[in-house]
Amino acid sequence: EPPLHEKVACVEIILVGVVAGSAATYSALNSLFFDTDMAWPCYL
């Protein structure tokens, strides 16, 4: 059984990861579907 402070640290790390991942996913999807100023790639 790990000590309480290790459990708290693990839960905090997981929560920060979930929040950051959700924000990154939202930002990526938002720019994919709702960005009207999309430029063509330089190789096209």
C-alpha positions as CSV (number, residue, x, y, z in Angstrom):
1,E,0.0,0.0,0.0
2,P,1.6,3.3,-1.1
3,P,1.6,6.2,1.3
4,L,-1.1,8.9,1.0
5,H,1.1,11.6,-0.4
6,E,2.1,9.3,-3.3
7,K,-1.6,8.6,-4.0
8,V,-2.4,12.3,-4.0
9,A,0.6,13.0,-6.3
10,C,-0.6,10.3,-8.8
11,V,-4.1,11.6,-8.8
12,E,-2.9,15.2,-9.4
13,I,-0.7,14.0,-12.3
14,I,-3.5,12.1,-13.9
15,L,-5.9,15.0,-13.5
16,V,-3.5,17.4,-15.1
17,G,-2.9,15.0,-17.9
18,V,-6.6,14.5,-18.6
19,V,-7.2,18.3,-18.5
20,A,-4.3,19.1,-20.8
21,G,-5.2,16.3,-23.2
22,S,-8.8,17.4,-23.4
23,A,-7.7,21.0,-24.1
24,A,-5.3,19.9,-26.8
25,T,-7.9,17.7,-28.4
26,Y,-10.5,20.5,-28.3
27,S,-8.0,23.0,-29.8
28,A,-7.0,20.6,-32.6
29,L,-10.6,19.7,-33.5
30,N,-11.6,23.3,-33.3
31,S,-8.9,24.4,-35.7
32,L,-9.6,21.5,-38.0
33,F,-13.4,22.1,-38.4
34,F,-13.9,25.8,-37.7
35,D,-10.7,27.5,-39.0
36,T,-11.8,29.2,-42.2
37,D,-8.4,30.8,-42.8
38,M,-6.7,27.6,-43.6
39,A,-3.7,27.9,-46.0
40,W,-2.5,25.2,-48.4
41,P,0.7,23.5,-47.5
42,C,3.9,24.8,-49.2
43,Y,4.4,21.6,-51.2
44,L,1.1,21.9,-53.1
